[in-house]
Amino acid sequence: MPMNAADIEHLIKQALPDAEISITDLAGDGDHYAAHVVSKEFAGKTRVAQHKLVFDALGGRMGGELHALALTTAAPK
C-alpha cells in the first residue's frame, strides 16, 4: 500500500524535528515522490550522509510502502 505525503513528512520530522520539508507527488499515484529537506543536522555532512539520515528516518519503507523518493537535502543558509 502506498504512503501519503503527510506520513513521509511525519517520519522525517520525528528524526529531524527542525526540518523544513517540501514533498511533491510526482506521478499522482502516491508511489513516486520528490522531497526537499532542509535541516541544521545536515551541516558539515556529505550529501550521502544527509540522505542516509532521511532514509533512516523512513525506517526501511523505501522499496516497500514507498516505491520511489527523489531526494534533495541542504543545511540552512
ABEGO torsion letter per residue (X at the ends): XBBBAAAAAAAAAAABAABBBBBBBAAGAGABBBBBBBBAAABGBBAAAAAAAAAAAAGGABGBABABBBBBBBBBX
